[in-house]
Amino acid sequence: PSMSPSQCSQPPSQGSNAPVSSAVCGRRPLMSGYGGMRIVGGVDALPGAWPWLVSVQIPTRMGPRHSCGGSLISTRWVLTAAHCFKPLYPLPPPPRASQLSQRGPEAQVRSIKQVVQHEHYEPRMESNDIALLELDQPIECNDYAQPACLPDAMVEVSNLSHCYISGWGVTQETCETQETADILQEAKVHLLDITTCNSSRWYNGAIASNNLCAGYEQGGVDSCQGDSGGPLMCAEERSKRFWVIGVTSWGLGCAKAQRPGVYSSTLHFHDWILGKVRPRPRPRPGLCLSIHSSLSDFFRKLNEFLQGLKGKGT
């Protein structure tokens, strides 16, 4: 049976816009396990395999066209890459479905209310390459639509296993053509040591402290054009819950040896994400008046005290 929308929502005390609690995120109701699954070098994903995956699309004369991936982190917010919005397209609709050309009844289409790019995003270096999309209407949670988990300081990201990438991007890259996916692709990858990834034969110091590297030293499996903004996700052995630990950012070529995919670390940007999606607390009615009254009383009493001292002095 499908999960009801209430099972995807945040407890009232934390606000409905906030990322959902870890008790209800990162679940895949239609998948009994994550083993046995083997982008460039990927395979077709089953419908509902990655229920937080979002296709961000831009309007064209031929209809909406897939541009970037994203991850649903609450019923109203999608996590993606900042470079997906240079230039900034007006209100592109991001549908959610495992097949783009023939969206099934499980697909949900929303328009973007606002795009929030990181304030220190640097396009030339692709640093701080992270963004949030606020949807115009909330997503209804069911077996095909579930929020992703984002790790905080309590999660040992380096200890997570069984990591995957998924997207609708380029699946075959040649000098002549780039073949893109119509059906959502998935592939297993390994987290790679940052020191190795930054070595002279790899990326030669271009990897920032807020980046992750994932793929294989020999290449063959990688994210590619069109996968930008999509998730790097890893399973927790004990709970079988998936955590989105990275946002697809950049790489030199696709699936080349010693040129793995580079991802923005969601752990590094955890506080930034929460600061943007959590509603700011509103001042209680009468609070300003109460403070003003207290200050008025203080200065009145201080004036009376000074007048008393002046009277005694005379």
C-alpha positions in Angstrom: 0.0 0.0 0.0 1.1 3.6 -0.7 2.4 5.8 2.1 0.1 8.6 3.0 1.3 12.2 2.6 1.4 12.6 6.4 4.2 10.0 6.5 6.4 12.4 4.5 5.8 15.5 6.5 7.8 17.1 9.2 6.6 17.3 12.8 4.7 20.6 13.3 7.3 22.0 15.7 10.0 22.0 12.9 7.9 23.4 10.1 6.5 21.7 7.0 9.1 23.2 4.7 12.1 21.7 6.6 13.8 18.5 5.5 11.9 15.6 7.0 13.2 13.7 10.0 15.5 10.8 9.5 12.7 8.4 10.7 10.8 8.9 7.4 13.5 9.8 4.8 15.7 7.8 2.6 13.2 4.9 2.3 12.4 3.0 -1.0 9.1 1.3 -0.4 9.1 -0.5 -3.8 12.6 -1.9 -3.4 13.1 -4.7 -0.9 16.9 -4.3 -0.9 19.7 -2.4 -2.6 22.0 -5.3 -3.6 22.3 -6.8 -7.1 21.9 -3.5 -9.1 24.8 -2.6 -11.1 24.7 7.3 -16.5 27.7 6.2 -18.3 28.1 2.5 -17.5 24.7 2.3 -15.8 21.5 0.4 -16.3 17.8 1.3 -16.4 16.4 1.9 -13.0 13.0 0.3 -12.0 10.1 2.7 -11.5 10.2 4.0 -7.9 13.8 2.8 -7.4 14.9 6.3 -6.3 11.8 8.1 -5.1 13.5 11.4 -4.3 14.9 11.8 -7.9 13.7 14.9 -9.7 14.1 16.0 -13.3 14.5 19.7 -13.6 13.3 20.7 -17.1 13.5 24.0 -19.1 10.8 25.2 -21.5 11.6 25.0 -25.2 9.6 25.4 -28.4 9.5 21.6 -28.6 8.2 21.3 -25.1 10.0 20.8 -21.7 13.6 19.5 -22.0 15.5 17.7 -19.2 18.3 20.0 -18.0 19.5 18.8 -14.6 18.7 16.3 -11.8 17.7 17.1 -8.2 16.7 15.4 -4.9 13.5 16.0 -3.1 14.4 16.9 0.5 11.0 17.9 1.8 7.5 18.2 0.2 8.4 21.7 -1.0 12.2 21.8 -1.6 14.5 20.2 -4.1 18.3 20.1 -3.7 20.3 20.6 -6.9 23.5 22.3 -8.3 23.9 26.1 -8.7 25.5 25.7 -12.1 22.2 24.4 -13.5 20.9 28.0 -13.3 23.4 30.0 -15.4 21.6 31.5 -17.1 18.5 31.4 -14.9 15.5 30.0 -16.7 12.1 31.4 -15.6 10.0 28.9 -13.7 11.1 25.6 -15.4 8.7 22.7 -14.4 10.4 19.7 -12.8 8.4 16.5 -13.4 9.2 13.4 -11.5 9.1 10.1 -13.4 11.4 7.3 -14.2 10.8 7.7 -18.0 10.8 11.2 -19.4 9.0 10.7 -22.7 6.1 8.7 -21.2 5.3 9.9 -17.7 3.2 7.4 -15.8 0.4 8.2 -13.4 2.9 8.3 -10.6 4.7 11.4 -12.0 4.1 14.7 -10.3 4.7 18.0 -12.0 5.5 21.2 -10.2 6.7 24.7 -11.1 9.5 26.4 -9.3 8.5 29.3 -7.0 12.1 30.4 -6.4 15.7 29.4 -7.0 18.1 29.8 -4.1 21.7 29.6 -5.2 24.6 29.6 -2.7 25.7 33.2 -2.1 29.3 32.3 -2.7 28.9 30.2 -5.8 31.8 30.7 -8.1 31.1 29.6 -11.7 34.7 29.6 -12.9 35.9 27.2 -10.2 32.5 25.6 -9.6 33.0 26.2 -5.9 29.9 26.1 -3.5 28.0 24.5 -6.4 24.7 24.0 -4.6 21.2 25.4 -4.9 17.7 24.9 -3.6 14.4 25.0 -5.5 11.2 25.9 -3.8 8.2 24.3 -5.4 4.9 26.2 -6.0 2.9 23.3 -4.5 3.9 20.5 -2.1 4.7 17.0 -3.5 2.3 14.3 -2.3 4.2 11.4 -0.8 3.6 7.8 -1.9 5.6 4.8 -3.0 7.0 6.8 -5.9 7.7 10.0 -4.1 9.8 10.0 -0.9 12.2 12.6 0.6 15.9 12.0 0.7 18.0 12.0 3.9 20.7 14.6 4.4 23.6 13.7 6.7 24.5 15.8 9.7 27.6 15.7 11.9 26.2 12.5 13.6 26.5 10.5 10.3 29.9 8.9 9.5 29.8 9.5 5.8 33.1 7.7 5.2 31.6 4.6 6.7 28.6 4.5 4.4 28.6 1.7 1.8 26.9 0.8 -1.4 26.9 4.2 -3.1 25.0 5.0 -6.2 24.5 7.7 -8.8 21.3 8.1 -10.9 20.1 10.4 -13.6 18.8 11.1 -17.1 22.0 12.5 -18.5 24.4 11.4 -21.2 24.9 7.6 -21.4 27.3 7.4 -24.3 29.9 10.1 -25.1 31.8 10.1 -28.4 33.4 12.7 -30.5 30.4 13.0 -32.8 27.4 12.6 -30.5 26.2 12.5 -26.9 23.4 10.0 -26.3 21.1 10.9 -23.4 18.8 8.7 -21.4 15.0 8.6 -21.6 14.8 6.0 -18.8 16.3 6.9 -15.4 19.8 5.3 -15.2 21.6 4.0 -12.0 25.1 2.8 -11.3 27.1 1.8 -8.3 30.2 3.8 -7.5 32.9 3.9 -4.9 33.8 6.9 -2.7 37.4 7.9 -3.5 40.0 9.4 -1.1 40.2 13.1 -1.6 44.0 13.1 -1.3 44.2 10.6 -4.1 41.6 12.6 -6.1 43.7 15.7 -5.7 47.0 14.1 -6.6 49.0 15.3 -9.6 47.9 12.5 -12.0 44.2 13.0 -11.1 42.8 16.5 -10.5 46.0 18.1 -9.4 44.7 20.2 -6.4 41.4 21.3 -8.0 39.2 19.5 -5.5 38.0 21.7 -2.7 37.4 20.7 0.9 33.6 20.8 0.4 33.8 18.3 -2.5 33.6 14.5 -2.7 35.0 12.2 -5.4 33.2 9.1 -6.5 33.6 6.6 -9.3 36.4 4.2 -10.2 40.1 4.8 -10.7 39.9 3.0 -14.1 36.8 4.9 -15.2 34.0 3.3 -17.0 31.2 4.4 -14.7 30.4 8.1 -14.1 27.8 10.9 -14.0 27.8 13.0 -17.2 26.1 16.0 -18.8 22.5 16.2 -17.7 23.2 14.4 -14.5 24.3 17.7 -12.8 22.4 18.4 -9.6 21.5 14.8 -9.1 22.4 12.8 -6.0 25.3 10.8 -4.9 23.6 8.5 -2.4 24.9 5.8 0.0 23.2 3.2 2.1 23.5 2.7 5.8 24.0 -1.0 6.5 22.0 -1.2 9.7 18.9 0.7 8.7 19.1 0.2 4.9 18.3 3.9 4.7 19.9 6.0 1.9 21.7 9.3 2.5 22.2 11.8 -0.2 25.8 12.8 0.6 26.7 14.7 -2.6 25.2 16.8 -5.4 26.6 16.1 -8.9 28.9 19.1 -9.8 31.6 18.6 -12.4 34.3 16.4 -13.8 36.8 16.3 -16.8 35.0 14.3 -19.5 32.8 11.3 -18.5 33.9 7.9 -17.1 37.6 8.6 -17.9 40.4 6.9 -15.9 41.6 9.0 -12.9 38.9 11.6 -13.7 36.0 10.6 -11.4 32.9 12.6 -10.8 33.1 15.6 -8.4 30.2 16.3 -6.0 29.3 19.0 -3.6 29.2 17.6 0.0 25.8 17.9 1.6 27.4 17.4 5.0 29.5 20.5 4.5 26.4 22.5 3.4 24.0 21.0 5.9 23.7 24.2 8.0 23.3 26.4 4.9 20.5 24.1 3.6 18.6 24.1 6.9 19.0 27.9 7.1 17.3 28.3 3.8 14.4 25.9 4.0 13.4 26.3 7.6 10.9 29.1 8.1 12.3 32.0 10.1 10.6 32.3 13.5 8.2 35.2 13.6 8.3 37.6 16.6 5.5 37.0 19.1 2.7 39.6 19.0 3.4 42.3 21.5 7.1 41.4 21.9 8.3 44.7 20.5 5.8 46.6 22.6 6.9 44.7 25.7 10.6 45.5 25.1 9.7 49.2 24.5 7.7 49.3 27.7 10.5 47.7 29.7 13.0 50.2 28.4 10.6 53.1 29.1 10.2 51.9 32.7 14.0 51.6 33.1 14.7 55.1 31.9 11.8 56.5 34.0 13.1 54.9 37.1 16.7 55.9 36.3 15.6 59.5 35.9 13.7 59.4 39.2 16.9 58.0 40.9 19.1 60.7 39.4 16.6 63.4 40.4 16.6 62.0 43.9 20.4 62.2 44.0 20.3 65.7 42.7 17.8 66.7 45.4 20.0 65.3 48.2 23.0 67.1 46.7 21.2 70.5 47.1 
